[in-house]
Amino acid sequence: MSATQAKDRQYALLAKRLNALSSAVNQSSELFADLSADLESMRTLAGLHAAQFMAVSHLLDAEENEQSQSQSERERASS
């Protein structure tokens, strides 16, 4: 095998590997775009869950305060 043939073979192998690398980089770019969209959706979902939690917490606090007030009124009335 001559030096020219070996060099051509090495260049062909390099070209093949660079194409594979380019393909992997493109795939990674697409996956990162999908990940970005998924993270944005998760952020929105987390905000909605936080709002639901705060709303339920507010309702439970109000219910607890009403129960506490009615119990205090009953204790005063029985005294």
N, C-alpha and C positions, 0 to 999 in steps of 0.2 A: 504494500500500500504506500503510495507516495505521500509526501507531506501535503500536497494540494488536496488530495482526496481526504486525508485526515482532517484538514482544516475545514473543508466543505461539510464533512460529517459533523464536526463540532458546531459549525454555524447552524446547520439544520437542527441539531439537538437544542441549541440555544433558542432558535426561533420557536420551536415546539414548546419549550418551557416558558418562554415569554408569552406565548399565546395562552397557555394554561394559566399563568399568573394573571394575565389581563382578564380572562374569564372569571377567575376567582375574585378579583377586585370588583368586577361588575356585579357579580352575585352578592358580594358583601355590601355593596352600595345599595342594591335593591332591598336586601334584608334590613339594613339600617333605616331605610325609608319606611319599611313596614313597622319596624320597632318604634320609630318616632310616632307614627300614627297610633299604634297600640298604646304607647305611653300617654298620649294626649287623651285617648279614650279612658284610660285608667284614672287620669287626673280628674276628668269630668265625673266619672263614677264615684270616686272618693269624695268629691265635693257634694254630690247628691246624697251619699250615705251620711256624710257629716251633717248636712242640713236635716235629714230625717232624724238623726240621733238627737240633734238640738231641739227639734220640734217635739219629739216624744218626751224628752227630758223636761221641757217646759210644761207640757201637759201633766206629766206625773208630779212635778213640783206643785203645780196649781191644785191638783187633786189632793196631794198630801197636806197642803196648807188649808184647804177647805175642811178636811177631816180633822186636822188639829184644832181649827177654830170651833167646829161643831162640838168636839170633845170638851174644849175649854168652856163653852157655853153650857153644856150639860153639867159639868162639874160645878159651875157657879150657881146654876139653878138648883142643884141638889144640896148646896150648902146653906 
